[in-house]
Amino acid sequence: MTLSSKLSDPRLLRQYAYVDGKWTHGEGGREEAVFDPATGEALGHIPWLEPHQITAAVDAAEAAFMHWRALRVDERCERLLAWYDLLQAHREDLATIMTLEQGKPLPDARGEVEYGASFVRWFAEEGKRTFGDTIPSHIPNAALGTLKEPLGIAALITPWNFPLAMITRKAAAAMAAGCTVIVKPAGETPFSALALAELAERAGIPAGVFNVVLGDPPEVSRILCAEDRVRVLSFTGSTRVGRLLLEQCANTVKRVSLELGGNAPFIVGPDMDPREAAFAAVAAKFQTAGQDCLAADRILVHESIHDAFVVHFAERMAALTVGNGLEPEIDLGPLIHRQAVEKAASIVDDAISKGATLVAGDQSQAPGENFFMPVLLTNVTRDMKIWHEESFAPVAGITAYANDDQVIEMANDTEYGLAAYLYTHDIRRIWKIMRALEFGMVSVNSVKMTGPPVPFGGVKHSGLGREGGVTGIDEYLETKYYCLGALGSVSGS
């Protein structure tokens, strides 16, 4: 059975790039297969565009920019809300596409469609509130103030773990601001991006405003970074690639927004119910099979409840079901490809070789070659890969700590600074630790922390800028200052 046959609307499966309102083949004959990570089945093929075709996308975005920015803000809002309505109407097909190309369970994919659509609605409305300021004048007979104006063309490079929401969070903000966009989705998950393009066209988004380019990632990135007409680059992905893109954007002095790696601590205070905290930690660790920049990587538990916490964590983890995301009652789907499985295994082997205890995680039970059974390690120490690296896998490591000062130092012992979790009911401990954590986002007594109103982003090597919230649209706006002097006035009079 083909992917399109599983859709109510087969036209949502597109195997072309989308440039200037046209579905585009590659001209060099290069193409890549897209695989279902659960079965290894080829779902379809996508073309790799030639360099001049990437430049043509920039041409199209440039040509569309002047018209798009000139629309009244309520007109842009109407088109974005029409896009939102179509995302909601086709939620089931979009979720099916996502599960097949990414692997996450179908309920999670439905949740991502809802989450992704929520950014379109949020920024459609937020575009109406891009206010400038009136500045009290220090200059005689002059009026001073600021305007907010769109930067221009935005290049958006997005990852495979959230193939729809990472696009809408960026694109809706940019388009609401009056920018045109060029999306480069991950090669593993292009069909979600192309379905977005199909629905954008149906929503009346003009040609050239929303473009999707496909091709060799380093080649496409180099072209977009070197292109002076592209005025802002937004990237979600690894810190290693983010550093390279930042370097490549230096010559054209672009606005750069980076949402990079995470290494989230999950801190459990001594006053917590170990069962309640353990169940929350399982939810924080194994979301998207651990392939999530917000996943809890280092679980730090007070020594007084450590042993009970481990028992409850292992109990809850054992109840998780692993399998094909299209099957009912699946908690964890496959990892994205075999290399991810090999990396996960190397992190576990490294920890065990350095003294960690393997509590659970029998890989002989994996239902396929791209699956990795959830793993629980205790006695994790700082010399292990699991402490320093973002595992991006269902591998949980637990470490005991003695006091608040120690756990603050342990939590901050990372180059990353995206998100942290804190579970305790002591308000003094909450305030002390929350303020001391060197992370852009801290969630207290809650696993869920994201959404359209939230300024999502990190510090240190976890990125630059914020996505979502009232600040998310600012990544795509420039502040223009004006001084309006009275005609005929003489300076200094």
DRENDO-1510 file (C-alpha; in Angstrom, 1 decimal, always signed):
<recs>
REC; n; res; u; v; w
REC; 1; MET; +0.0; +0.0; +0.0 .
REC; 2; THR; +1.4; +3.4; -1.0 .
REC; 3; LEU; +1.5; +6.4; +1.2 .
REC; 4; SER; -1.0; +8.3; -0.9 .
REC; 5; SER; -3.5; +5.5; -0.7 .
REC; 6; LYS; -3.6; +5.9; +3.1 .
REC; 7; LEU; -4.7; +9.6; +2.8 .
REC; 8; SER; -8.2; +10.9; +2.4 .
REC; 9; ASP; -6.7; +13.6; +0.2 .
REC; 10; PRO; -3.9; +12.1; -1.9 .
REC; 11; ARG; -2.9; +15.5; -3.3 .
REC; 12; LEU; -1.3; +16.2; +0.1 .
REC; 13; LEU; +1.5; +13.9; -0.9 .
REC; 14; ARG; +3.8; +15.9; -3.1 .
REC; 15; GLN; +7.1; +14.6; -4.5 .
REC; 16; TYR; +8.4; +17.9; -5.9 .
REC; 17; ALA; +10.0; +21.1; -4.5 .
REC; 18; TYR; +7.7; +24.1; -4.3 .
REC; 19; VAL; +9.1; +27.3; -5.8 .
REC; 20; ASP; +7.2; +30.5; -6.9 .
REC; 21; GLY; +3.9; +28.7; -6.6 .
REC; 22; LYS; +5.0; +25.9; -8.9 .
REC; 23; TRP; +5.7; +22.2; -8.2 .
REC; 24; THR; +9.3; +21.8; -9.4 .
REC; 25; HIS; +11.4; +18.9; -10.5 .
REC; 26; GLY; +15.2; +18.8; -10.1 .
REC; 27; GLU; +17.0; +19.4; -13.4 .
REC; 28; GLY; +20.1; +17.3; -12.7 .
REC; 29; GLY; +18.3; +14.0; -12.2 .
REC; 30; ARG; +19.3; +13.7; -8.6 .
REC; 31; GLU; +16.7; +12.4; -6.2 .
REC; 32; GLU; +16.5; +10.8; -2.7 .
REC; 33; ALA; +14.2; +8.1; -1.4 .
REC; 34; VAL; +12.2; +8.8; +1.8 .
REC; 35; PHE; +11.8; +5.8; +4.1 .
REC; 36; ASP; +9.4; +4.8; +6.8 .
REC; 37; PRO; +11.8; +4.3; +9.7 .
REC; 38; ALA; +9.4; +1.6; +11.3 .
REC; 39; THR; +9.4; -0.7; +8.3 .
REC; 40; GLY; +12.2; +0.4; +6.0 .
REC; 41; GLU; +9.7; +0.8; +3.2 .
REC; 42; ALA; +10.3; +3.6; +0.6 .
REC; 43; LEU; +7.5; +6.1; +0.9 .
REC; 44; GLY; +8.5; +8.1; -2.2 .
REC; 45; HIS; +11.2; +10.2; -3.7 .
REC; 46; ILE; +12.2; +13.9; -3.6 .
REC; 47; PRO; +14.3; +15.8; -6.2 .
REC; 48; TRP; +17.5; +17.5; -5.3 .
REC; 49; LEU; +17.5; +21.0; -6.8 .
REC; 50; GLU; +20.5; +22.4; -8.7 .
REC; 51; PRO; +22.2; +25.5; -7.3 .
REC; 52; HIS; +20.5; +27.8; -9.9 .
REC; 53; GLN; +17.1; +26.4; -8.8 .
REC; 54; ILE; +17.9; +27.5; -5.2 .
REC; 55; THR; +18.8; +30.9; -6.5 .
REC; 56; ALA; +15.5; +30.9; -8.4 .
REC; 57; ALA; +13.7; +30.4; -5.1 .
REC; 58; VAL; +15.4; +33.5; -3.8 .
REC; 59; ASP; +14.4; +35.4; -6.9 .
REC; 60; ALA; +10.8; +34.3; -6.4 .
REC; 61; ALA; +10.8; +35.3; -2.7 .
REC; 62; GLU; +12.4; +38.7; -3.6 .
REC; 63; ALA; +9.7; +39.3; -6.2 .
REC; 64; ALA; +6.9; +38.4; -3.9 .
REC; 65; PHE; +8.3; +40.4; -0.9 .
REC; 66; MET; +7.2; +43.9; -2.0 .
REC; 67; HIS; +3.6; +42.8; -2.6 .
REC; 68; TRP; +3.4; +40.7; +0.5 .
REC; 69; ARG; +4.8; +43.4; +2.8 .
REC; 70; ALA; +2.5; +46.0; +1.2 .
REC; 71; LEU; -0.7; +44.1; +2.1 .
REC; 72; ARG; -2.6; +45.4; +5.1 .
REC; 73; VAL; -1.8; +43.5; +8.2 .
REC; 74; ASP; -5.4; +42.2; +8.4 .
REC; 75; GLU; -5.1; +40.9; +4.9 .
REC; 76; ARG; -2.0; +38.9; +5.8 .
REC; 77; CYS; -3.9; +37.7; +8.9 .
REC; 78; GLU; -6.8; +36.5; +6.8 .
REC; 79; ARG; -4.6; +34.4; +4.6 .
REC; 80; LEU; -2.8; +32.9; +7.6 .
REC; 81; LEU; -6.0; +32.1; +9.3 .
REC; 82; ALA; -7.2; +30.3; +6.1 .
REC; 83; TRP; -4.0; +28.3; +6.3 .
REC; 84; TYR; -4.8; +27.5; +9.9 .
REC; 85; ASP; -8.3; +26.3; +9.1 .
REC; 86; LEU; -6.9; +24.0; +6.4 .
REC; 87; LEU; -4.3; +22.5; +8.7 .
REC; 88; GLN; -7.1; +21.7; +11.2 .
REC; 89; ALA; -9.4; +20.3; +8.5 .
REC; 90; HIS; -6.6; +17.9; +7.2 .
REC; 91; ARG; -5.2; +17.0; +10.6 .
REC; 92; GLU; -5.6; +13.3; +10.2 .
REC; 93; ASP; -3.8; +13.2; +6.8 .
REC; 94; LEU; -1.1; +15.4; +8.1 .
REC; 95; ALA; -0.6; +13.2; +11.1 .
REC; 96; THR; -0.5; +10.1; +8.9 .
REC; 97; ILE; +2.2; +11.6; +6.7 .
REC; 98; MET; +4.2; +12.5; +9.8 .
REC; 99; THR; +4.0; +9.1; +11.4 .
REC; 100; LEU; +5.0; +7.4; +8.2 .
REC; 101; GLU; +8.1; +9.6; +7.5 .
REC; 102; GLN; +9.2; +10.3; +11.1 .
REC; 103; GLY; +7.9; +7.3; +13.1 .
REC; 104; LYS; +6.2; +9.0; +16.1 .
REC; 105; PRO; +2.9; +7.4; +17.3 .
REC; 106; LEU; -0.2; +8.6; +15.5 .
REC; 107; PRO; -1.6; +10.3; +18.7 .
REC; 108; ASP; +1.7; +12.3; +19.0 .
REC; 109; ALA; +1.5; +13.2; +15.4 .
REC; 110; ARG; -2.0; +14.5; +15.8 .
REC; 111; GLY; -0.8; +16.5; +18.7 .
REC; 112; GLU; +2.0; +18.0; +16.7 .
REC; 113; VAL; -0.4; +19.1; +13.9 .
REC; 114; GLU; -2.5; +20.8; +16.5 .
REC; 115; TYR; +0.6; +22.4; +18.1 .
REC; 116; GLY; +1.9; +23.5; +14.7 .
REC; 117; ALA; -1.4; +25.0; +13.6 .
REC; 118; SER; -1.6; +26.9; +16.9 .
REC; 119; PHE; +1.5; +29.0; +15.8 .
REC; 120; VAL; -0.2; +30.0; +12.6 .
REC; 121; ARG; -3.2; +31.3; +14.5 .
REC; 122; TRP; -1.1; +33.0; +17.1 .
REC; 123; PHE; +1.2; +34.8; +14.7 .
REC; 124; ALA; -1.7; +35.7; +12.4 .
REC; 125; GLU; -3.1; +37.7; +15.3 .
REC; 126; GLU; +0.3; +38.8; +16.7 .
REC; 127; GLY; +1.1; +40.5; +13.3 .
REC; 128; LYS; -1.6; +43.1; +14.2 .
REC; 129; ARG; +0.4; +44.1; +17.3 .
REC; 130; THR; +3.8; +44.9; +15.8 .
REC; 131; PHE; +3.7; +48.4; +17.3 .
REC; 132; GLY; +6.3; +51.1; +17.0 .
REC; 133; ASP; +6.9; +53.7; +19.7 .
REC; 134; THR; +6.5; +57.4; +20.1 .
REC; 135; ILE; +9.6; +58.9; +21.7 .
REC; 136; PRO; +9.4; +62.1; +23.8 .
REC; 137; SER; +11.4; +64.5; +21.7 .
REC; 138; HIS; +14.6; +66.2; +22.9 .
REC; 139; ILE; +14.8; +68.0; +19.6 .
REC; 140; PRO; +12.8; +71.3; +19.2 .
REC; 141; ASN; +9.9; +71.2; +16.7 .
REC; 142; ALA; +10.4; +67.5; +15.9 .
REC; 143; ALA; +8.4; +64.3; +16.4 .
REC; 144; LEU; +10.4; +61.1; +17.1 .
REC; 145; GLY; +9.4; +57.5; +16.9 .
REC; 146; THR; +10.0; +54.0; +15.6 .
REC; 147; LEU; +8.4; +51.7; +13.1 .
REC; 148; LYS; +8.6; +47.9; +12.8 .
REC; 149; GLU; +9.3; +46.7; +9.3 .
REC; 150; PRO; +9.9; +43.2; +7.8 .
REC; 151; LEU; +13.5; +42.2; +7.3 .
REC; 152; GLY; +13.0; +40.6; +3.9 .
REC; 153; ILE; +13.5; +37.0; +2.8 .
REC; 154; ALA; +13.8; +34.5; +5.6 .
REC; 155; ALA; +15.6; +31.1; +5.1 .
REC; 156; LEU; +14.2; +28.5; +7.5 .
REC; 157; ILE; +16.2; +25.3; +8.0 .
REC; 158; THR; +14.2; +22.7; +10.0 .
REC; 159; PRO; +14.8; +19.3; +11.6 .
REC; 160; TRP; +13.2; +15.9; +11.3 .
REC; 161; ASN; +12.0; +15.4; +14.8 .
REC; 162; PHE; +9.1; +17.9; +14.6 .
REC; 163; PRO; +8.7; +18.1; +10.8 .
REC; 164; LEU; +5.6; +20.3; +10.8 .
REC; 165; ALA; +5.6; +22.4; +14.0 .
REC; 166; MET; +9.2; +23.6; +13.5 .
REC; 167; ILE; +8.2; +25.0; +10.2 .
REC; 168; THR; +5.0; +26.7; +11.3 .
REC; 169; ARG; +6.6; +28.2; +14.4 .
REC; 170; LYS; +9.1; +30.0; +12.1 .
REC; 171; ALA; +7.2; +30.6; +8.9 .
REC; 172; ALA; +4.0; +31.9; +10.5 .
REC; 173; ALA; +6.0; +34.5; +12.5 .
REC; 174; ALA; +8.0; +35.5; +9.4 .
REC; 175; MET; +5.0; +35.7; +7.1 .
REC; 176; ALA; +2.9; +37.6; +9.7 .
REC; 177; ALA; +5.8; +40.1; +9.9 .
REC; 178; GLY; +5.6; +40.6; +6.1 .
REC; 179; CYS; +8.6; +38.5; +5.2 .
REC; 180; THR; +8.7; +35.9; +2.5 .
REC; 181; VAL; +10.2; +32.5; +3.3 .
REC; 182; ILE; +12.3; +29.7; +1.8 .
REC; 183; VAL; +12.0; +26.5; +3.8 .
REC; 184; LYS; +14.6; +23.7; +3.7 .
REC; 185; PRO; +13.2; +20.7; +5.5 .
REC; 186; ALA; +15.1; +17.7; +6.7 .
REC; 187; GLY; +15.7; +15.1; +3.9 .
REC; 188; GLU; +14.2; +12.4; +6.2 .
REC; 189; THR; +10.9; +14.2; +6.6 .
REC; 190; PRO; +10.1; +16.4; +3.5 .
REC; 191; PHE; +6.5; +15.4; +2.9 .
REC; 192; SER; +5.1; +17.3; +5.9 .
REC; 193; ALA; +6.7; +20.5; +4.6 .
REC; 194; LEU; +5.4; +19.8; +1.1 .
REC; 195; ALA; +1.9; +19.2; +2.5 .
REC; 196; LEU; +2.1; +22.6; +4.2 .
REC; 197; ALA; +3.0; +24.1; +0.9 .
REC; 198; GLU; +0.0; +22.5; -0.8 .
REC; 199; LEU; -2.3; +23.9; +1.9 .
REC; 200; ALA; -0.7; +27.3; +1.8 .
REC; 201; GLU; -1.5; +27.5; -1.9 .
REC; 202; ARG; -5.1; +26.5; -1.2 .
REC; 203; ALA; -5.3; +29.2; +1.5 .
REC; 204; GLY; -4.4; +31.9; -1.0 .
REC; 205; ILE; -0.8; +32.5; +0.1 .
REC; 206; PRO; +0.6; +34.2; -3.0 .
REC; 207; ALA; +3.2; +32.6; -5.2 .
REC; 208; GLY; +6.8; +33.2; -3.9 .
REC; 209; VAL; +5.7; +33.9; -0.3 .
REC; 210; PHE; +6.1; +30.3; +0.9 .
REC; 211; ASN; +8.7; +28.2; -0.9 .
REC; 212; VAL; +10.1; +24.7; -0.1 .
REC; 213; VAL; +13.5; +23.8; -1.5 .
REC; 214; LEU; +15.1; +20.3; -1.5 .
REC; 215; GLY; +18.6; +19.2; -2.0 .
REC; 216; ASP; +22.0; +18.4; -0.5 .
REC; 217; PRO; +21.9; +20.1; +2.9 .
REC; 218; PRO; +25.4; +21.6; +2.9 .
REC; 219; GLU; +25.0; +22.8; -0.6 .
REC; 220; VAL; +21.6; +24.4; +0.0 .
REC; 221; SER; +22.8; +26.0; +3.2 .
REC; 222; ARG; +25.9; +27.5; +1.6 .
REC; 223; ILE; +23.8; +29.1; -1.1 .
REC; 224; LEU; +21.2; +30.5; +1.3 .
REC; 225; CYS; +23.8; +31.8; +3.7 .
REC; 226; ALA; +25.9; +33.4; +1.0 .
REC; 227; GLU; +22.9; +35.1; -0.7 .
REC; 228; ASP; +22.8; +38.7; +0.4 .
REC; 229; ARG; +19.1; +39.0; -0.4 .
REC; 230; VAL; +18.3; +36.5; +2.3 .
REC; 231; ARG; +18.2; +38.8; +5.4 .
REC; 232; VAL; +17.4; +36.3; +8.2 .
REC; 233; LEU; +18.3; +32.7; +8.8 .
REC; 234; SER; +16.4; +30.6; +11.3 .
REC; 235; PHE; +17.8; +27.1; +12.1 .
REC; 236; THR; +16.7; +24.3; +14.4 .
REC; 237; GLY; +19.2; +21.5; +14.8 .
REC; 238; SER; +22.5; +20.5; +16.3 .
REC; 239; THR; +24.9; +22.9; +17.9 .
REC; 240; ARG; +27.6; +21.6; +15.5 .
REC; 241; VAL; +25.7; +22.6; +12.4 .
REC; 242; GLY; +24.5; +25.8; +14.0 .
REC; 243; ARG; +28.0; +27.0; +14.5 .
REC; 244; LEU; +28.8; +26.3; +10.9 .
REC; 245; LEU; +25.8; +28.3; +9.7 .
REC; 246; LEU; +26.6; +31.2; +12.0 .
REC; 247; GLU; +30.1; +31.3; +10.4 .
REC; 248; GLN; +28.6; +31.1; +6.9 .
REC; 249; CYS; +26.2; +34.0; +7.6 .
REC; 250; ALA; +28.9; +36.3; +8.8 .
REC; 251; ASN; +29.9; +37.7; +5.4 .
REC; 252; THR; +26.4; +38.8; +4.6 .
REC; 253; VAL; +25.7; +40.0; +8.2 .
REC; 254; LYS; +22.3; +38.3; +8.5 .
REC; 255; ARG; +20.0; +38.2; +11.4 .
REC; 256; VAL; +20.4; +34.7; +12.7 .
REC; 257; SER; +18.1; +32.8; +15.0 .
REC; 258; LEU; +19.3; +29.4; +16.3 .
REC; 259; GLU; +17.5; +26.8; +18.3 .
REC; 260; LEU; +20.2; +24.2; +19.0 .
REC; 261; GLY; +21.0; +21.3; +21.2 .
REC; 262; GLY; +19.8; +20.6; +24.7 .
REC; 263; ASN; +21.0; +18.6; +27.7 .
REC; 264; ALA; +18.2; +19.1; +30.1 .
REC; 265; PRO; +18.6; +18.3; +33.8 .
REC; 266; PHE; +15.5; +16.9; +35.6 .
REC; 267; ILE; +16.0; +17.8; +39.3 .
REC; 268; VAL; +14.0; +16.1; +42.0 .
REC; 269; GLY; +13.9; +17.6; +45.5 .
REC; 270; PRO; +13.9; +15.6; +48.7 .
REC; 271; ASP; +10.3; +16.6; +49.5 .
REC; 272; MET; +8.8; +15.0; +46.4 .
REC; 273; ASP; +6.8; +11.8; +46.3 .
REC; 274; PRO; +9.3; +9.6; +44.5 .
REC; 275; ARG; +6.5; +7.8; +42.5 .
REC; 276; GLU; +5.0; +11.1; +41.3 .
REC; 277; ALA; +8.3; +12.5; +40.3 .
REC; 278; ALA; +9.5; +9.3; +38.6 .
REC; 279; PHE; +6.4; +9.1; +36.4 .
REC; 280; ALA; +6.9; +12.7; +35.4 .
REC; 281; ALA; +10.5; +12.0; +34.6 .
REC; 282; VAL; +9.6; +9.1; +32.4 .
REC; 283; ALA; +7.2; +11.5; +30.5 .
REC; 284; ALA; +10.0; +14.1; +30.2 .
REC; 285; LYS; +12.6; +11.6; +29.0 .
REC; 286; PHE; +10.8; +9.5; +26.5 .
REC; 287; GLN; +8.7; +12.1; +24.6 .
REC; 288; THR; +9.3; +11.5; +20.8 .
REC; 289; ALA; +11.3; +8.4; +21.8 .
REC; 290; GLY; +13.9; +10.7; +23.4 .
REC; 291; GLN; +14.4; +12.5; +20.1 .
REC; 292; ASP; +13.5; +15.9; +21.5 .
REC; 293; CYS; +15.7; +18.8; +22.5 .
REC; 294; LEU; +13.6; +19.2; +25.6 .
REC; 295; ALA; +14.0; +15.5; +26.6 .
REC; 296; ALA; +15.4; +15.1; +30.2 .
REC; 297; ASP; +18.9; +13.9; +29.7 .
REC; 298; ARG; +20.4; +14.0; +33.2 .
REC; 299; ILE; +18.0; +13.0; +36.0 .
REC; 300; LEU; +19.3; +14.3; +39.3 .
REC; 301; VAL; +17.6; +12.9; +42.3 .
REC; 302; HIS; +18.1; +13.7; +46.0 .
REC; 303; GLU; +19.9; +10.9; +47.7 .
REC; 304; SER; +17.2; +10.5; +50.4 .
REC; 305; ILE; +14.6; +9.3; +47.8 .
REC; 306; HIS; +17.0; +8.0; +45.1 .
REC; 307; ASP; +16.4; +4.3; +45.5 .
REC; 308; ALA; +12.6; +4.6; +45.7 .
REC; 309; PHE; +12.6; +6.9; +42.6 .
REC; 310; VAL; +14.6; +4.3; +40.6 .
REC; 311; VAL; +12.1; +1.6; +41.5 .
REC; 312; HIS; +9.1; +3.6; +40.3 .
REC; 313; PHE; +10.9; +4.9; +37.2 .
REC; 314; ALA; +11.8; +1.3; +36.2 .
REC; 315; GLU; +8.1; +0.3; +36.8 .
REC; 316; ARG; +6.7; +3.1; +34.7 .
REC; 317; MET; +9.3; +2.6; +31.9 .
REC; 318; ALA; +8.5; -1.1; +31.7 .
REC; 319; ALA; +4.9; -0.2; +30.9 .
REC; 320; LEU; +5.9; +1.8; +27.8 .
REC; 321; THR; +5.0; +0.0; +24.5 .
REC; 322; VAL; +7.4; +0.2; +21.5 .
REC; 323; GLY; +6.3; -0.4; +17.9 .
REC; 324; ASN; +5.1; +1.0; +14.6 .
REC; 325; GLY; +3.4; +4.4; +15.3 .
REC; 326; LEU; +0.4; +3.5; +13.1 .
REC; 327; GLU; -0.5; +0.7; +15.5 .
REC; 328; PRO; -2.8; +1.4; +18.5 .
REC; 329; GLU; -1.5; +2.1; +22.0 .
REC; 330; ILE; +2.1; +2.6; +21.0 .
REC; 331; ASP; +4.2; +4.9; +23.3 .
REC; 332; LEU; +7.5; +4.9; +21.5 .
REC; 333; GLY; +8.1; +4.6; +17.8 .
REC; 334; PRO; +11.4; +3.9; +16.0 .
REC; 335; LEU; +14.4; +6.1; +15.9 .
REC; 336; ILE; +14.8; +8.1; +12.7 .
REC; 337; HIS; +17.5; +5.8; +11.2 .
REC; 338; ARG; +20.0; +3.1; +11.9 .
REC; 339; GLN; +22.8; +5.5; +12.8 .
REC; 340; ALA; +20.6; +6.9; +15.6 .
REC; 341; VAL; +20.3; +3.4; +17.0 .
REC; 342; GLU; +24.1; +2.9; +16.8 .
REC; 343; LYS; +24.7; +6.2; +18.6 .
REC; 344; ALA; +22.3; +5.2; +21.4 .
REC; 345; ALA; +24.0; +1.9; +21.8 .
REC; 346; SER; +27.4; +3.6; +22.0 .
REC; 347; ILE; +26.2; +5.9; +24.7 .
REC; 348; VAL; +24.9; +2.9; +26.8 .
REC; 349; ASP; +28.1; +0.9; +26.2 .
REC; 350; ASP; +30.3; +3.9; +27.2 .
REC; 351; ALA; +28.3; +4.4; +30.4 .
REC; 352; ILE; +28.5; +0.7; +31.4 .
REC; 353; SER; +32.2; +0.5; +30.7 .
REC; 354; LYS; +32.7; +3.4; +33.1 .
REC; 355; GLY; +30.8; +2.0; +36.0 .
REC; 356; ALA; +27.1; +2.7; +35.3 .
REC; 357; THR; +24.5; +0.1; +36.2 .
REC; 358; LEU; +22.1; -1.1; +33.5 .
REC; 359; VAL; +18.8; -1.5; +35.4 .
REC; 360; ALA; +16.6; -2.1; +32.3 .
REC; 361; GLY; +16.9; -2.1; +28.5 .
REC; 362; ASP; +16.9; -5.4; +26.7 .
REC; 363; GLN; +17.6; -4.6; +23.0 .
REC; 364; SER; +16.7; -8.2; +22.0 .
REC; 365; GLN; +13.1; -7.1; +22.4 .
REC; 366; ALA; +13.3; -4.4; +19.7 .
REC; 367; PRO; +10.7; -5.0; +17.1 .
REC; 368; GLY; +12.9; -3.8; +14.2 .
REC; 369; GLU; +16.3; -2.6; +13.2 .
REC; 370; ASN; +15.5; +1.1; +13.8 .
REC; 371; PHE; +14.0; +0.6; +17.2 .
REC; 372; PHE; +15.7; +1.0; +20.5 .
REC; 373; MET; +14.1; -0.2; +23.7 .
REC; 374; PRO; +14.1; +2.3; +26.5 .
REC; 375; VAL; +17.1; +2.1; +28.8 .
REC; 376; LEU; +17.6; +3.0; +32.5 .
REC; 377; LEU; +21.1; +3.6; +33.8 .
REC; 378; THR; +22.0; +4.4; +37.4 .
REC; 379; ASN; +25.3; +5.5; +39.0 .
REC; 380; VAL; +25.9; +7.9; +36.1 .
REC; 381; THR; +29.0; +10.0; +36.5 .
REC; 382; ARG; +30.4; +13.1; +34.7 .
REC; 383; ASP; +33.0; +11.2; +32.7 .
REC; 384; MET; +30.4; +9.4; +30.7 .
REC; 385; LYS; +29.0; +10.5; +27.3 .
REC; 386; ILE; +25.5; +10.4; +28.6 .
REC; 387; TRP; +26.4; +13.3; +30.9 .
REC; 388; HIS; +27.9; +15.6; +28.3 .
REC; 389; GLU; +26.2; +14.7; +25.1 .
REC; 390; GLU; +22.6; +15.2; +23.9 .
REC; 391; SER; +21.6; +11.5; +23.5 .
REC; 392; PHE; +18.5; +12.1; +21.3 .
REC; 393; ALA; +17.5; +8.5; +22.3 .
REC; 394; PRO; +15.4; +6.7; +24.9 .
REC; 395; VAL; +18.3; +6.4; +27.3 .
REC; 396; ALA; +17.7; +7.6; +30.8 .
REC; 397; GLY; +20.6; +8.2; +33.3 .
REC; 398; ILE; +20.0; +8.8; +37.0 .
REC; 399; THR; +22.5; +10.4; +39.4 .
REC; 400; ALA; +22.1; +11.1; +43.1 .
REC; 401; TYR; +23.0; +14.4; +44.8 .
REC; 402; ALA; +23.3; +15.6; +48.4 .
REC; 403; ASN; +22.1; +19.3; +48.6 .
REC; 404; ASP; +20.8; +22.2; +46.6 .
REC; 405; ASP; +24.1; +23.9; +46.0 .
REC; 406; GLN; +25.6; +20.6; +44.6 .
REC; 407; VAL; +22.7; +20.0; +42.2 .
REC; 408; ILE; +22.8; +23.5; +40.9 .
REC; 409; GLU; +26.5; +23.1; +40.0 .
REC; 410; MET; +25.8; +19.6; +38.5 .
REC; 411; ALA; +22.9; +20.9; +36.4 .
REC; 412; ASN; +24.9; +23.8; +35.0 .
REC; 413; ASP; +27.8; +21.5; +34.2 .
REC; 414; THR; +27.1; +21.5; +30.4 .
REC; 415; GLU; +27.8; +23.7; +27.4 .
REC; 416; TYR; +24.1; +23.6; +26.7 .
REC; 417; GLY; +21.4; +25.8; +28.2 .
REC; 418; LEU; +18.0; +25.2; +26.6 .
REC; 419; ALA; +15.6; +23.7; +29.2 .
REC; 420; ALA; +15.6; +22.4; +32.7 .
REC; 421; TYR; +13.0; +20.7; +34.9 .
REC; 422; LEU; +12.6; +21.1; +38.7 .
REC; 423; TYR; +10.3; +19.1; +40.9 .
REC; 424; THR; +9.8; +20.2; +44.5 .
REC; 425; HIS; +7.1; +21.8; +46.6 .
REC; 426; ASP; +9.4; +24.0; +48.7 .
REC; 427; ILE; +9.0; +27.6; +47.4 .
REC; 428; ARG; +12.3; +28.7; +48.8 .
REC; 429; ARG; +14.0; +25.8; +46.9 .
REC; 430; ILE; +12.1; +26.6; +43.7 .
REC; 431; TRP; +13.1; +30.2; +43.8 .
REC; 432; LYS; +16.8; +29.5; +44.6 .
REC; 433; ILE; +17.3; +26.8; +42.0 .
REC; 434; MET; +15.1; +28.3; +39.3 .
REC; 435; ARG; +17.1; +31.6; +39.4 .
REC; 436; ALA; +20.5; +29.8; +39.5 .
REC; 437; LEU; +19.9; +27.5; +36.6 .
REC; 438; GLU; +21.7; +28.6; +33.4 .
REC; 439; PHE; +18.9; +27.7; +31.0 .
REC; 440; GLY; +16.6; +29.7; +28.8 .
REC; 441; MET; +13.5; +27.8; +30.1 .
REC; 442; VAL; +12.8; +26.3; +33.5 .
REC; 443; SER; +9.7; +24.2; +34.1 .
REC; 444; VAL; +8.7; +23.7; +37.7 .
REC; 445; ASN; +6.5; +20.7; +38.5 .
REC; 446; SER; +5.3; +20.3; +34.9 .
REC; 447; VAL; +6.6; +18.3; +32.0 .
REC; 448; LYS; +4.7; +20.4; +29.4 .
REC; 449; MET; +6.2; +23.9; +29.0 .
REC; 450; THR; +5.8; +25.0; +25.4 .
REC; 451; GLY; +3.1; +26.6; +23.3 .
REC; 452; PRO; +2.4; +29.7; +21.1 .
REC; 453; PRO; +2.7; +32.3; +23.9 .
REC; 454; VAL; +6.0; +30.9; +25.1 .
REC; 455; PRO; +9.4; +32.6; +24.2 .
REC; 456; PHE; +11.1; +29.3; +23.3 .
REC; 457; GLY; +14.9; +29.4; +23.2 .
REC; 458; GLY; +18.1; +28.8; +25.1 .
REC; 459; VAL; +21.4; +30.3; +26.3 .
REC; 460; LYS; +25.0; +29.3; +26.0 .
REC; 461; HIS; +25.5; +26.8; +23.2 .
REC; 462; SER; +21.8; +26.1; +22.9 .
REC; 463; GLY; +21.1; +29.0; +20.6 .
REC; 464; LEU; +20.3; +32.6; +19.8 .
REC; 465; GLY; +17.0; +34.4; +19.9 .
REC; 466; ARG; +13.5; +33.2; +20.8 .
REC; 467; GLU; +10.6; +31.6; +18.9 .
REC; 468; GLY; +7.0; +31.9; +19.8 .
REC; 469; GLY; +5.4; +34.4; +22.2 .
REC; 470; VAL; +5.4; +38.2; +21.7 .
REC; 471; THR; +9.2; +38.1; +21.0 .
REC; 472; GLY; +9.0; +35.4; +18.3 .
REC; 473; ILE; +7.9; +37.8; +15.6 .
REC; 474; ASP; +10.7; +40.3; +16.4 .
REC; 475; GLU; +13.2; +37.9; +14.9 .
REC; 476; TYR; +11.8; +38.9; +11.5 .
REC; 477; LEU; +11.3; +42.7; +12.1 .
REC; 478; GLU; +13.7; +45.6; +12.0 .
REC; 479; THR; +13.2; +48.8; +14.1 .
REC; 480; LYS; +13.3; +51.9; +12.0 .
REC; 481; TYR; +13.8; +55.2; +13.9 .
REC; 482; TYR; +12.3; +58.4; +12.4 .
REC; 483; CYS; +12.8; +62.1; +13.2 .
REC; 484; LEU; +10.1; +64.4; +11.7 .
REC; 485; GLY; +11.2; +67.9; +11.9 .
REC; 486; ALA; +8.8; +70.8; +11.3 .
REC; 487; LEU; +9.3; +72.3; +7.8 .
REC; 488; GLY; +10.8; +75.8; +7.9 .
REC; 489; SER; +12.2; +75.3; +11.4 .
REC; 490; VAL; +15.8; +76.3; +12.0 .
REC; 491; SER; +18.1; +73.9; +14.0 .
REC; 492; GLY; +18.6; +75.2; +17.5 .
REC; 493; SER; +15.9; +77.9; +17.3 .
</recs>
